Amino acid sequence: MGGARQLLSRVERRWDALRGARRLPTEFRIVTYVAHGAAGRVVVRGRVVDDPEPAETLAGESPWAAVRRTARGFLTTELPGVRLRVEVGGASTEVVTDTDGYLRAELEGAELTAPWTTGRVVLAAPYRGIEAAEAEVLVRVSDGSARFGVVSDVDDTVLRTGVQRTWVMLRQTMTGSELTRTTFPGAPELYRGLSVDGRNPVFYVSSSPWNLHEFVRGFLRHRGFPAGPVLLRDLVTGGHKRERIEELLRVHADLRFVLLGDSGEHDPAIYAETVRRHPGRVLAVGIREVRLDPGDGTVEAVTDGWGDDVPFVLAADSLTIARRLAELGLVDAACVAAVAAAPD
């Protein structure tokens, strides 16, 4: 996975250098990512680019159409130094996009309505001939009605990716679409059971780049997963999954969490660290077994010293995970039945 990310990073940097000489934006666009908040605090992210709206995904389209759309998602022309005002629930703050066009704002004192609040990001000062622009931002809000939250990995946890096979993963990323990529049997039913009709928030955290934000959201929607923030990383400068999880636990300080991931990369170690750093905040850890060699000892190196306070389940199928979570009272019998009845 690291080699593929480095390749894409070099391509993006080269594209930026080639297009950087253009003076006046012709397709100025504020892109917002689904935000999250609780108890008046909100974290908003987005990006400002000089690119047209992405093409709509069509059923039955050719792989080459998917390749062109995916490539356009990576070959962006980001705009640094754009001054913006972020407004949510009566609170506001100003930010400036960084060298890669990204914005991050943290607001305090916002009046939030669960489960969703709508805010906006507005151009706060003229930018290279652009006088006005704005975009809506959706905020997933947790409050006292939530029993717990869910933090889930994406690749090989809900989305079949093959992360351990780098070039297979890259081919699927480039040629697949949100309509053609597949999930694991019973996974949407399990997540809907955990969310309890949206009462419990679900946060999707991945090491994939922000360029794939709309693809991941579209995939989750198409496959019937609960809607929620998709927290990714900057393709060039990085940003670790641990940081995103720490942010979620800090902002949603009254929530305990169920952590779901896979055995293919670093989820077991990251989640074990989270359990140690935040005693009492994690209700259970579920890991989908996807290793090419399940006997390689990597998961066992983490779980051999696992305590009894936080249940840990490692399984290749959603039904085993659902049954264990039902034993813990985290999903009900109807959820287990729905997972069991899900098509292969």
Secondary structure, DSSP 8 states (H G I E B T S, - for coil): -HHHHHHHHHHHHHHHHHHTT--S-SSEEEEE--EEEETTEEEEEEEEEE--------TT--HHHHHHHHHHHHS--B-TT-EEEEEETTEEEEEE--TTSEEEEEESS----SSEEEEEEEE-S-BTTB---EEEEEEEE--TT-S-EEEE--BTTTB---TTSHHHHHHHHHH--TTT----TTHHHHHHHHHTTTTS-EEEEEEEEGGGHHHHHHHHHHHT-----EEEEBTTTB--HHHHHHHHHHHTTT--EEEEEESSSSHHHHHHHHHHHSTTSEEEEEEE---SSTTSSHHHHHHTT--SSS-EEEESSHHHHHHHHHHTTSS-HHHHHHHHHS--
